[in-house]
Amino acid sequence: MSILSAARNSRPTVYRSCRRHALAAARLHSHALPSGGPSHAQSSVNPEEIAHFSRLSQLWWDERGEYGLLHKMNPVRVGFVRQKVVRTPHGRVAAVCAASCNTQLEMHREDGEGAVDETRPLTGMDVLDVGCGGGLLCETLARLGGRTLGIDASESNIAITSLHAAADPALSSHSPQMATGSLTYRHTAVEDLLAERGPKSFDVVCSMEVIEHVDNPRTFLANCASLVKPGGHLFLSTIARTPLSYFLTIFAAEQLLRLVVPGTHTHSKYINPDELLDFFLQTDWIADASRSAHTVDGPPAAPPPPRPWITRLYGGLPARTEAETRGLIYLPWKGEWTLVPRGAPGASIWGEASNYMFWVRRPLE
């Protein structure tokens, strides 16, 4: 049973719940950020992981090959991003909601400032995909109107993504479909991008199926979050560290069915949903990231006291205007992925015990 499942199903036992959250915190907080110096002093890049995915870079756009399951997952991931961007209040609406809203106020933006074109909901937004791989997600984000930047620590991945995008006239900056969106790729790590651009640079930051492959996951997560603008969104897709996830992603997918090259995943590096929730309930990482973020203009001015991105949990769950986790399950009889419905019986036990989506919104300042 995952830590998340245990915590949510032992609500009457306060001691057990607190102990499990303490164990969850240790997972991400054990990788402490350095007290000073640029963030890239403690790199999140794992050379062995980069070499592994670089060897497979030619296979990214083979829908029946190594990345076939990711191709099938991509529409579900994009749907989740679209849903949260469209339905989460922004601007003046969000400021009002912060004082009086409950989860029912996850709504369409109604005023002129926050109006959204649901067919191109990322129009006017700066979007970052960290660990973009072959560009599966990036191309879709650009088509949704986002000024999209995809970064990856693998140079061969960036070469493949650029080549594939160049072959599609619809992704050209001269295409009518790309009148508001754009697509750019760069070979760089997130810590280096943060040092170059500075914090609060993107409206939407995505990192799908990446955090389970990095070194220093706390550093990586803090760097990704630091790049989000106030009121912006951070999206992750990853795998919980449970017996079920070992069976599905390693024993079945790698060893038995050979759907994935053996050695792709390391079970001990998986991150549980409650570990992510606990991370954003804290504020120490914000102060650490602020000290570590150096721009071309020098160290930033002293920031105001940091606010947690998640204010509190309600029965183990955050307010849906602040954060949300949703399980991702593969239906082999349909050959497709689906999000576990909200409120499904036992969803916190089986639905989020392997693949899942995570979303959190940076508070307005």
N, C-alpha and C positions, 0 to 999 in steps of 0.2 A: 504494500500500500504506500502511495506517495505521501510525503509530508503534507501536501495540500489537502489530500483526501482525509488524512487523519485529523488535521486541524479543523476542517469544516464539519466533521461528523462527531466531534467531541466538545461541542459548544458548552454543555453544562459543566464540563470539567475544566475550569479556568487554568489550573496548573499545567495540565497536559497541553492545552492550546499555547500558552506562553512559552513552554519549553520547546515545542516544535518550531515556533517562530524564531526562538533564539538559535536553534540549530540551522534554520534556513538562513538567518542573517549571517552566520559564520561562513556559509558557502561563498557568498559574494564579498563580504566584508573582510575575509581573510586575505584577499588580494589587495592590500592597502595601496593607495596612491602615494607616491613620494611626497614628502613635505614641501618640496620646492623644485624648481627647474622645469623645463618644458615637458609636456606630456609624453613625447616620444622617447624620453629617457627610459621609460618602462614600456616597451613595445608590446602590442597585443598580437603581433604577427608571429605565427608559428611556421618556421621555414619548412618543416616536414609536411604540414598540411598544404602549404602553397605549392610545394613540389608535386604533391599527390594530385591536386586539382589542375595544375598546369599540364600534367601528362594526359589528362582527360579533356583538355580544352577543346579539341577538335570535335568532341561529341555533343557539345552543348545544344545544338539545334537538330539533333536526331531524336525525334519524338518517340521512337521505338527503342532507343538505346539506353545508355547509362542514366540519363536524366529524364527518362520518360515519365516517371512519377512526379517530377517537378513541373513538367509541362501540364500535366493534368491538375496539379495543385494550383497553378498560377491563376486561373479564373476565380477560384475561391478566395485567394489572398487579395486579388484586386477588388473583388466584391466587398470584402471586409474594409479595405481602405476607403473605398468610395462611400460606403455606408457611414463610417465614422466621420469623414470629412463633411458630408452633406448634412448629417443629422445633429452634429455637435454644435451648440451655439458658439458664435465667435463675436468679437467686437463688443458693441454696446449690449447686445443680447446676453452675452456671456457674463458681463459685469453685473447685470441685473440678476441673472440666474444664480450667480455665486452666493447671493445673500438669501435667496428664498426658494431655489429650485430643488426638486427631488428628481428621481430618475425618470419621471414622466416628461420632464422638460428636455429630453434628448430629442430635439425637434428640428425641422427645417428652419433655416434662417429666414426671417420674414421682413427685416428692414432693408432699405436700399444698400446700406453698408455691407450687409452680410449675405446678400442674395447669391444663390448658387445656381449655375447651369448644371443640372444633373447629368447631362450628356458629357460635359467637360468640367467636372467639379474642381479640377486642379488649376483652372485658368487663373493666371496672375500669381501663382504660388511658386516659390523656389523649392524644389524637391531633390532630395539626396537619397541614393540607394547605396548603402555601404556593403561591400562584398557582393558586387553586382553579378559576378560569375559571367554567364554568357549573355546577359542583358535581357533575359526573359521578362522580368518585371519592369525594367527601365523603359523598354519600348512601349509598353502599355501605359505607363505613367505619363510619358510624353504625349501619347495620343489622347490622354484625358486632359491635356492642356497645360501640364506642368512644365516649368523650365527645369528640366531634369538633368542631374549630374550623376553618373554612375562611376563609382571608384572601386578598384580591386587591387590587392597586393600582388596578384599574378599578372605579369606582363603579357603572357600568352593569352590569358582570358580577355584582356583589354583589346588585344589584336583581333580576336575572333568577334567580339561585340562590335567593334568599329566596322569591320568588314561586313558583318551581317546587316547592320543599320544602313550602311552605304548602298547596299543592294536593293533597298526598299524605297522607291520614289516617295511614298507617303510620309517617310521620316525626314525628307529633305526640308531644309528651312524655307525653300521656295514653294513647298506644297501648300495649297489652301487649307488642308487638314492641320497643318502645323503653324497656322497664322499666329497662334498665341503660345503654343508649346515649343520646346526645343529639346535636343538630346545631345549631351556631351559625355565623353568618357575620359577618365584619367587613371593612370597607373600610380596609385599612391595609397597610403594607409590613413585610417581615420585620424590618428593622432597628428599626423603631418598636415592633414587638411585643416584640423582645428588650429594648429599653430599658425598656419598661413592665413586662414579666413577670419579666425577669431570666433568666439561663441555667438549664439543667437543669429545664425546666418540662414537657416532654412525653415520654411513653414511646415514641411513634412520630411521626416527622416525615417527611412525604412532599412531594416537589416534582416533579411529572410534566410533562415537556415545557415547562420554564420556564427552566432555566439558560442555554439557548442564546438566550434573548431578553433577558437582563438586561445592564446595564452592570456593570463591576467584578465578574466572576464569582467571584473569590477572596473578596471581601467577602461576597457573597451566600452562598457555600458555607459560610464560617466562621460566619455568623450562623445559618444553618439548623442547622448542627452544634452550635452552642453551646446551642441550645434543647433538645437531646436529653438526657434524664436518664441517669445512669450505668446501663449495662446495657440502654439503649434502642436503638432502631433508626432509621436514616436511609435512606430510599428515594428514588432518583432514576430518572427515565426521560428519556433525551436522545438525541442523535444524534452519531455520530463524525464527525470532520472528514477525510473521505477522498474520492477521486474517485467511488467508488460512491455515497456518500451525496449528492454533488452531483447525480449522474445521476438518482437515485431521487426525492429530495425537492424538488429545484428544477427541473431540466430536465423530468423526466417529470411529477411531481405538479403543479407550478405552471405551467410553460410549455406543455407538450405536451397533457396530459390535462385541465388546469384543474380538478383535484380540490381544489386549495387556491388561495386568492387569491394572485396573483403578488406577491412582496415579503414574504410571511409569514416566510421563512427567510433568514438571512444565513450563508453557508457558513463564513466566517472566524470566526464566533462559536461554531461547534460545538466540543464538548469530547470528546477521545478517552478511552477507558477507562483507559489507563495514566496519563493526567494526573490522573484522580481517585484512582487507587491511590497515585500518588506524593504527592499532597496529604496523604493520611491516613497516609503513612509518616513525614511530618514533624511537628514539634511547634511550629514558630514561629508558625503561625496560631492555635494555642491560647493562647499567651501574648498575642498581639496582640488576640484577641477578648476575653480577660479584662480587658485594660486598657481596652477600648472599651465594655464592658458596664457601664452605670451604671443603677442602679435607684432607686426612690423613696427608699430608705434611704441613698443615697450610694454611693461607690465600694466594691466588694467587698473583703474582706480578702485579703491576699496568698495566692494559691493554692499548693498543693504543686507540685513540679516536674511539668510535664505529661508524660503518657505518649502515645506514638503510638497511634492507633486500629488501625493495622495494624503488627504487630511486624516482619515480614519477608515476602519473597516466596520462593516455592519454585518455581524454574523459571519465574519471571515471574508466578506466581499466588499469591494470598494463601490462608491457611488458610480453609476454608469456615465456620469458626466465627467469623471476624473480618469477612470481606467476600466479595462475589461479584459478578461481572458475567455477564450472560446476554444473548445476542443476541435481538432481536425481529425476526421476518421476517413479511411479509405474503404469504399464499398466495392469489393472485387466483382460482385455480380453485375454492377453497373459500369465498372471501370472508371470510377470518378471519386473525387474527394468531396466531402461536405462538412459544413460547420455543424457542430452539435447544437441543437436548438436550446435557446435560453430556457432554464427551468426544467429541462428534461430530467426525469427521475434518475438519480444516481449519476448525473453528468459529471459532478466533481470527482467521482471515483473512477469511472471508466472513460469519460469523455475527454478528460485532460490528463490522462495517465500516459500518453505518448506524444503525438504531435499536437501543438496548440498555437493559437495566435494570441498576441498580447498587444494591447494599445494603452497608451497613457498620454495625457495632455499636459503640457507645461502651463503652470498658472500664469495669468496675466499679471503684469507689474504696474 
